[in-house]
């Protein structure tokens, strides 16, 4: 089960910014722009990506930067 944004503990600044982006998307009835999460392992980037997909009701397309060798790999 993927938690919601309200279940995230820690990374308060990242969660706050993420929540603002989600709420702006909902309030404006606009799609959330593409997002790129960067940082060292263990910060919760993948978890936030899964939460974003769940909150927005879309499918997550996850790619590891190490294997992206062209723009076509991001489609």
MODELLER restraints for C-alpha pairs under 7 A, 6 or more apart:
rsr = mdl.restraints
at = mdl.atoms
rsr.add(forms.Gaussian(group=physical.xy_distance, feature=features.Distance(at['CA:2:A'], at['CA:50:A']), mean=6.91, stdev=0.5))
rsr.add(forms.Gaussian(group=physical.xy_distance, feature=features.Distance(at['CA:2:A'], at['CA:51:A']), mean=6.52, stdev=0.5))
rsr.add(forms.Gaussian(group=physical.xy_distance, feature=features.Distance(at['CA:3:A'], at['CA:51:A']), mean=6.50, stdev=0.5))
rsr.add(forms.Gaussian(group=physical.xy_distance, feature=features.Distance(at['CA:4:A'], at['CA:51:A']), mean=5.72, stdev=0.5))
rsr.add(forms.Gaussian(group=physical.xy_distance, feature=features.Distance(at['CA:4:A'], at['CA:55:A']), mean=6.96, stdev=0.5))
rsr.add(forms.Gaussian(group=physical.xy_distance, feature=features.Distance(at['CA:5:A'], at['CA:51:A']), mean=6.39, stdev=0.5))
rsr.add(forms.Gaussian(group=physical.xy_distance, feature=features.Distance(at['CA:25:A'], at['CA:31:A']), mean=5.96, stdev=0.5))
rsr.add(forms.Gaussian(group=physical.xy_distance, feature=features.Distance(at['CA:25:A'], at['CA:32:A']), mean=5.51, stdev=0.5))
rsr.add(forms.Gaussian(group=physical.xy_distance, feature=features.Distance(at['CA:37:A'], at['CA:45:A']), mean=5.75, stdev=0.5))
rsr.add(forms.Gaussian(group=physical.xy_distance, feature=features.Distance(at['CA:50:A'], at['CA:60:A']), mean=6.68, stdev=0.5))
rsr.add(forms.Gaussian(group=physical.xy_distance, feature=features.Distance(at['CA:53:A'], at['CA:59:A']), mean=5.91, stdev=0.5))
rsr.add(forms.Gaussian(group=physical.xy_distance, feature=features.Distance(at['CA:53:A'], at['CA:60:A']), mean=5.63, stdev=0.5))
